[in-house]
Amino acid sequence: MFKLPYKIHWANTLFLTSSFVTTLIAVPLYLWHYGLDFFQVALFLFFTFGTGMSITLGYHRLFSHLTFHASWPVKMFTLLFGAAAFEGSALAWSADHRRHHKFVDHDDDPYDISKGLFYAHIGWLLFRTSPETPLTWVRDLQKDKLAWWQHRNYLKLAFSVGFGLPLLLGYAWNGWQGALGSFLLAGVARTVLVHHSTFCINSLCHWIGERPYSTRCTARDSVLMALFTFGEGYHNYHHEFQYDYRNGVKPWQYDPTKWAIWALNKAGLVWKLRTVPEEIILKAQIAERQHRLTETLSSAKTPISDTLHELVQSTQQRMHDAVGHWEVLLAEYREAAEQRGKISRRQHREMKQRVSEAMKQVREAIREWVHTHQMVYSAMQAV
């Protein structure tokens, strides 16, 4: 008897395909017959933001990685609307995600990108090639009463908040016509959109972009992916520093989840935000750049001469000296900031200015270091 080489997960397959087909067919038909009003747009955006942010802020950064502590209202919101995203309970989601980080790019990775883009995106949900991830991966989260309550009541919460609530709100707005529109737009179409935004983190964020912090895994940084994933696109940084509440660590990087956590912290609703010191981040970038530059020089047609080697070493030493000087000033500035009352505002500003000037010297030293490598490589290729 013929057997498929994989096991079809029928519940996932039916739900994912039916919601996708409904979005492609029923939603355009509804819009053709009834049009679109402000309420439907607002409700769609609210549920998209609420469920999407509940996955990234709640399921991912709060529960999976414990990057901050949250009050019960924040937990309750992310658990209710996280269920409405139809991506499983917080416990099950976090168990899969922790396993992903542990075995990234290997066979035990639930959504291993080495098995193909389709598999990492959605195939792993449709066709199970390995047993379900046990909850032993989240023993700590099982002690959370709200998370455990959501896990036990996941399906009821998912359908009532994800489909029932939009339907009721739509009915209150415009009767059965409004109820149908809200169910299709804020319910079904929104679910498909949030699904594939999340799935892109597992697939495209391991396929498109750069790896400025580490090449030890396929995770990549991509501003394009960040736009579609509530800031999760800076995935190379996240895999290198997974316990940081920020993914877009640079001030200019688009990371609405980071901004939401920061705002909740200012409101007193979350606390103990975990961050990676900036000197450690900078050193990781330098180490990765150094690894790549070394590989580039080793691939040149001719071996490096003693003179060129000394030139490379001298610029590298100047860079490390500049970083060391900046680290010392930064440590002094942080210590002074903790004892703000013991120094004057003028002294505090002067220390901050010295740190800023030291960072400029670091950037100049890094540019000189990179330029020297490029110049040496060109000279070796020309021989």
N, C-alpha and C positions, 0 to 999 in steps of 0.2 A: 504493500500500500504506500502511495506517495505521501511524504511528509515535508512540510515546509521547514527550512533550516532555522526558523525563528518562531517565537511564540507571539501571536497577535494579542495585544492588550485591547480587547473588544470595547470595554467601557470608554477608554481614552479615544480609541479610533472613531467610535460612533459620535461621541460628543464633539471632538475636534473637527471632523468632517462635516457633520450636520450644521454646526454653528458657522463654519466657513461658507458652506453652500447657501445657507439662509441669508448671510450677509451679502453674498454676490447676487442673489435672485430677489428675495423678499424685500430687502431694504430699498433697492432702486424702484421696485414696483410701488411701494408705499409712498416714496417721495414723488413719483410720477402722478399718483392719484391725489395725494393730500398736501404735498408741498412740505415746507420746513418752516417752523416758527422759532421765535427767540427761546421759548421755554425748552423745546427739544434740544436746541444747540447747547444751552446752558446746562441742562441735565446730562447730556452726553459728555461735556467737558468736565463737569464735576465728578462723575463716576470714573471717567478716564484718569483724572488726576488722583482721585481718592484711592482707587484700586491699584494703580501703577505705583503711587508713592507708598502704599502699604506694603507692596512687595519689596521695593528697593530700600526704603527706610526701615520698615518693620521686619519682614521676613529675612532680608539680607543683612543689613548693617546692625540691627538691634539683636535679633534672635540668633542668626547664624554665627556672627562674628563678635557679638557682645562689645561693640565699639562705643557704647554709651549706656547709661542707665535711664530708664523711662518711668514716668508716673503711670498709674493705672488708666487714666483717660487716654493717654497716647497708646498704651498697649491695647486697650479695648478697641479703639478706632482701627488700628492696623490689623488686629485680628478679625474684626467684623468685615472690613473692606478687603482685607487680604483673602478671606474666604470667598468673597464675591468675585475675586479675580479668577477663580476656578483653576488654581494651580496646586491644590492639595492643602493640607493643614500646615501650620507654621512648623510643627515638629517634623513632619515628613519632608517638607521642603528643605529645612535646615539640615536634616540628616543627609539627604542627597548632596547638598551643596558642600558640606564639610567633607564628605567622601570625595567630591570632585577636587577640592583643594589638596587633599592628601595624595590622590593618585592621578593628578592632572596629566593628560596625554598618555595614560597607560590603560590597560584593559579594564582595570577596576574603576576607572573614571566613568560615572553613569552616562555622561554625555561627552565621551571621548572624541575630540575633533579628528584624530587620526583615522577614525572609522568613516570619515566623510562628512561633508558640510551638511547634507540632508539629515544624517544620523544625529549629529550634534544639535541641529536645529529642532527637529521634531520626531525624527525616526526612533529615537530612544524611548519616546512616549508611546509610539504606535506599536513597536516591536521590541519586546523585552528579551534581551540576550543574556540577562543575568538576574538573580533573585532581587526582590525588592530590598532597598536599604533598610536594615533593622533600626529600631529606635534606640538601640544601645549607643548610637552615635550622638544622641542628644540627651543623655541621662541628666545633665544639668538642667535642661529646659523642661524636663518632665516634672521638676519640682515647682515650676511656675504654675499656679492654679489656673490662671486665665488661659495660658497656652494649652494646658491639658484639657480644660473645658472646651476650648475651640476644637481640639483634635477629636474629642468624643462626639461633638455635635457638628462636625465640619459640613456634611452634605445639607443638613437643614439650614445652616447659616448661609451656605453658598447660594442655594436656590432662593431663599427668602430675601436676602440682601441684594444678591446679584441680579435676580429677575423679578422677584415679587415687589420689592420696594420701588423700582422704576415704574412698574406697571401701576401700582397704587397711586404714585405721584402723578403719572400721566392721566389717570382716570379723574383725579381731583381737578386737574387742569382743564381737560377737554373731553370728558366722557370716554367712551370706548375707542374713539378715534385717537385721542391722546394716549390712552393706555396702550394701544397697539404700537403707536409710534415710539413711545418710551421703551417698551419691551424690545422692539427691534433695534433702536439706535443706542440708548443708554444701557440696554441689556446685552443683546447678542453681538451687535457690531463692535461695541466697546470691548467686550470680552475677547473677540478675535484680535483687535488692535493691541490690547495689553498683552495677550498671549505672545504674539509675534515680536513685540518689543522685548519681552523677557527672553524669548527664544534666541533673539539676535545676540544677546550677551553670551550665550553658550556656543553660538556658531560663528557669526561674523566678527565678534570681538576676539576670537582666536584665529582669525584669518586675515582681517584688514587692519592696517595701521603699523605703527612703529613699536620697537621694544627698547626704550631708552634706559630702563632700569635693570633688566635682566633678559638673557636669551635662554634661560634654563627651561622655559616652557613656552607654549605658543601664544599665550595671552598678549594682547596688543593694545596700545593706546590709540584711540581714533576719535577726533572731535566730531566726525560725521556720525559715528555710532552713539556718542554721548547725546547728540540731539534727539535721538529716537529712543533712548533708554534711561531717561531721567538722570543723566550724568554718569551712568555706569560704563560708558565707553572707554574710560581711562583704565583699561583692564590690566595692562602690564604693571602699572603702579599698584593696583589692588592685589595682584597675585604676589608681588614682592613684599607688600606691607598690608596684609589683609586685616590687621586689627586697627587701622586708622579709619576714623569715621568719614574721612574725605576720600573720594576717588580722584576728582579733579583737584589736585593739591595746590596747583598754582592759582593765585588770586583771579587770574583772567579766564581760567578754564570753566566751561559750562557744566555745572553740577548742581541742579536744583535740589537734589536730595541733601547735599551738604548744606546748602543755604537754609533748607527747612529745619534741619537738625540744629543749626546755629541759632535760628530764630526761636525754636522751642526751648533751647538752653537759656536764651535771654529772658524768656517768659517764665522760666523756672519749672518747666514741665519735663525737661530731661537734664541730666547732669553727668559728670565724670566722662566728658568726651575724650576719647583716646586719640592721640596724634603721635606721629613719628617725628622726632627732632629734625630740623631742617639740615643739620650737618650730616646726619646719617643718610638722608635722601640725596644730598649732593655727592657724598662719597660713593653711593651706589651708582649714580650717573657717571661719575668719573671712572669708576672701576669697569663699568660696561663699555664706556668709550675707549678706555685703555686696551681692553681685550680686543675690540674691533680694530683699533689702529695697529696693534701688534700683529694681528692676523693679516692686515693689509700689507705691512712691511715684509712679512715672511713670504708673501705671494709675489714679491717683486722678482724681476728677471735675474738680478744679481744680488749677492749678499751685501748687507750694509757695511760700509767702511768704518774704521775706527773713528775717523773725524766726524762723520755723520752720526754715528752712535753717541758720541760725546755731546753733540748738539742736541739730540733728542733727550738725552739724560739730563742735560742742564736745564732745558725748558720744563721738563717734568719735575725736576727738583724745585724750580721756582714756583711752579703751580702748587706743589705740596706745601711749600713754605707759606705761600699766601693763604692756603686753606687753614693751615695750623694757626697762623696769626689771627685770622677771622674767628676761628673756634674759641681762642682765648678771650678775645674781646666780647664775643657773644655770651660766653659763660659769665663774664664779669657783669655784663649788662643785665642778664637774667637774675643774677644774685642781687644786684642793686634794685631791680624792679620789685623783688619780693620784700625789700626793706625800703620802700618808697619814702617813708617818713624820715629816714636817717640821712638822706641826701637832698640837695636843693633841686628845684626844677631845672635850673641852668645846667647843673652837673648831669642830670638825667638826659637832657637834650644833647649835651656834648658827647656822652657815652653812646647814645643812639646814632649820632652823626659819625662817630669813629667806626661803629659797626657797619654803617652804610658805606663808608669809604673803603673799608677792608673788603666788603663784598664786591665793590667795583674792581678792586685789584685782583680778586679771585677770578672774576669774569674775564678781565684782560689777560691774566695768566693762562686761563683755559683756552682762550682764542689763540694766543701765541703758541701754545702747546699743540693744538690741532693743526694750525697753519704749518708749523715746523714738520709735523708728520707728513702732511700733504706734499710739502716741498721736497722732503727727503725721498718720498716714494716716487715723485716725478723724476728726480735726479737719478734714482736707481733704475727706473724704467728706460731712461734715455741712454744708458750705458750700453 
